Amino acid sequence: MPPLHTYYQEFQPAEELKDIIQCFWYYKRAVGEEQSCFEVIPDGHTEIIFHFGDGLDLFDNEKLTPLPSPFIMGLQEGPVCFHIKNTMEIMGIRCYPWVLFDLLDIPSGKGIHLPKHPVSQLYPDLNALILSGTIEPAVARIQQYFLELFSQKSFDEVLSKAGTAIRAAKGSIPVHEVADSSHTTLRTLERKFKKSSGKTVKDLCALIRFEQVRNELMLNPDANLAGLAYELGYTDQSHLTREFKRYAHVTPAAFARKCRNEQ
């Protein structure tokens, strides 16, 4: 059943948090009484997800698993399917993957994490604000929590410099250049990066480049793939297609057709 109502809004973080959080976001989706599935395509961020309403289930291997609020989405290797019914509202914190797990003091890794963490104590306040329809105060409440957490933490300078280089290049940067920009060795960089994000530098760069292609095709389904391949540093269009299919499980042409139909 197609959604009866959807709404999405992003909120920029305070200046102190911009090296940790890409944005806060709010999403509302109403589908009616029958259960509905929606798919989330991978990108180069990790996220903390609070959800409110009639529940959110993970659909995997023909089974539905109820998800707590909040949960953490690590870096995905393929699409993830969620099920909802009636109305769902989400508050998300979109974070840079080399920072989030260290910030929360929990082990890194791919997939969906369900840690018991003090951040979950925000849920009652957020739920009350969401029920009253006041989104901005809910964002402010989350931001205040992370400002306080940030003030108590120190971060690895190697990872901070590596993350800055990767973000500036939008993933189109050789690993040795990331190491050079971080003033460290390849071995040290990879060890620190894998521990902090659960991925290698090369894997994350590939995800970020895929995200650029995905976003462009969502906005402009008729975009020239050969031109995108050149712009984003792929060897050629075939290379772009292989990498896109690796993460989206469909070709970029098929994904573009779906986006065109939805538009």
N, C-alpha and C positions, 0 to 999 in steps of 0.2 A: 504494500500500500504506500503511495507517495506521501511525503510529509504534508501535514495540513498547515504547519507553520514552522519556519526556521528563522533564527536571528543569531548574528555573530558580531562581536565587537572586540577590538584589541585595545589595551591600555599600556602605555609606555612606563617602564620602571623609573624610579628615582635615579639620579645621576650616580649615586654610590653603588647601585646594583647593576649597572649596565654591562659590566664584565662578567656577570653571573646569570642574569635573567634577560632573555631577548624580549619578552613581553608577558603581560598577564592577559588572559582572554576569557570571554563569557560566551556560551553557546546555549541556545534553547531550541528544542525540537519537539514538536507535537505530532503524533502519528495516529491517534485513535486507540481503540481498545485492542486491536489485533497487534501481535508482536511484529516488530519491524527490525530488519538487519541493516546496519550501515558499516561501510568498510573504511578503515583508516590506512592510508598509504604511508610507508616509512619516510622519515626525513632525518636531518642531521641534529636533532635536538632530543633531550630527555625531558619528561614532563611529569609534574605532580598534578593529579586529577582529582578534584572534589566533584561528586555528583549528587544531585538532589532530585527528589520526585519519586517515581515508581520503580527505581532500581535499574541497574546496568549490569548486563551479563556478558561474559566472554564466550563466544561460540568457537569451539575448537574440537576437532575430531568428533563431530556430530554430537557434542555435549555442550550444555550451557552451564557456566560456572558463575555464580553471583560474585560481583566485585565489591570490595569494601570501599568506603569513602573516607580518606583518600587512598589512591594507589599510585604507584610510580610506573610510567612507561619508559623502559630503557630503549636503547637503539634497536630498531627492528630490522630483520632481514627479509621481511615480506609483509604483505597486507595482513591486517588484523581485523576480525569481524566482531562487532558488538551487537547485542540485541536489546531493544527497549520496547515498552508499550506505554500508551497514554502520553504523558509529558515528562521530558527529561531536561534538566538544567545542569550545566557544567561550569565550574570555575577552574581554569587551568593556569599553571605557572610553567612557561616554556623556558627551559634552562639550557645552558651550554654543557655538553656532556662531560667535559673534562673537569667540571666544577661541582656538579650537583651532589654526587655521592660523597665526596670529601666534605662538602658543606653540611650534609646531614649525618656524617659519620656512620655510613652504612656501606656494606660491600657493593662493589659495582657489578655490572653484568648486563646481558641483553635480556629481552623479554619483559614481562610484566612483573614487577616486584610488589609484594604485599607486606612491607615492614611494619612493625609496631614502633611508632616514632612519635615524639611529642608534637610534631606538626599536626597529627590527627586531632589534637585538642582544639584546633581552630573550628572543627566541624559545627558544633552547636551554635556558635556565634554566626558563622557564615550561613547556616541553614535558616536562622531567624531573619537575617538580612535579605536572603534570597526570597523567602516566603513573603516578605513585606514589599518586594519589588524594588529594593534599593541596591543597585548593582555597584555603584561607585563606592559607597561605604564598605562593601564587602571586599573590593579590591584594596582599599586603604587598609583594612584590617590585615589582609595577607601581607601587604607591603611592609607594614609596621613590624610584623613578626620577622620578616627576612632582614630588615634593617637591624633589628636587635641581634639576630643570629650572626649577621655579617660582622657586626662590631666586636664579636667575641672570637672570631676566627682569623687565622692567618693562612695564606694560600701559597702554594709552590710557585715560585717565580718562573721556573722552567715551563710549567704547564700554562701559566698566564701568557708568557711570550709566544709559546707554540700556538695557543688558541687565537691570539691576536693575528698571527701570521696566516693561519688557516682561514679565519673569517675574512681578512682583507683580500685574500686570493679567491674566495668563494669555493674553496676546495681544489682549485687548479694550481697546485704547487707540489713539486717533488718533495719527498720525505727528507732528503738531505738538506734542502733549503729551509725546511721547518726546523731541523736540528741546528743549522747555522744561525737562524734568527733567534733561537733559544739559548745560544752559547753553550751547547752541550753536545755530547756524542750521540750518534744514532742509537746505540745500545741503551744508553741511559734514558733517552727520550721515549723509546718504545716501551721500556719497562715501566716508566712512570705513567705513560699514557694508557697502557693496557690496564694497569691497576686502577686508575682513576675513572676510566670510562667504560672498560670492558671491551674496547676495540683497539685495533692498531691505528696508527696515524693514517696509513694508506686506506684502510677500510672506512674511516670517518670521512676522509676527503672524497672518496667515491660516493658515499651517501649524500654529502653536501652538493656535489655536482649533480647527482640524480635529482635532488630537491630543486635545483635551478631549472632543470628541464621540465620536471613535473609542474612547477609553478607557471612557467611560460606557456605550456600547453593548456593548462586550465584557463588562463587568461586569453590565450590566442591559439586555438586549436589548429589554425592554418599556418602556424610558424614553420619556417623552413628548417628541417632537421639537419641538413648538411651545414647550414649556417650556424645552428646552435652547437653542433659538434666542434666546429672551428672556434667559436667564441669561448667555449668552456674547456678547451684543451683536450678533447678526445682525439684519438688518432684519426678517425674518420667516422662517417655516419654509421657504419656497421658496428664500430666499437661502442658508440652511443646506444645503439639498439640493444646490444648484448647486455650492457650495464643496466639499462632501463628495465629490461625484462627480468633481470636478476632480482630487482627490488619490487617491481610492480606486478610481476608474474603475467604481464601482457606486453605486447610491443608498444612503442610510443605511438605508432599509427593507430592502433586499436584504442589506446587511451585517449588520443585526440578525438577520435570519432565519438566516443562516449561523452567527452566534454562538450563537443559540438551539439550532440543531441540534447544534453541537459540544458544548454544555453537556449 
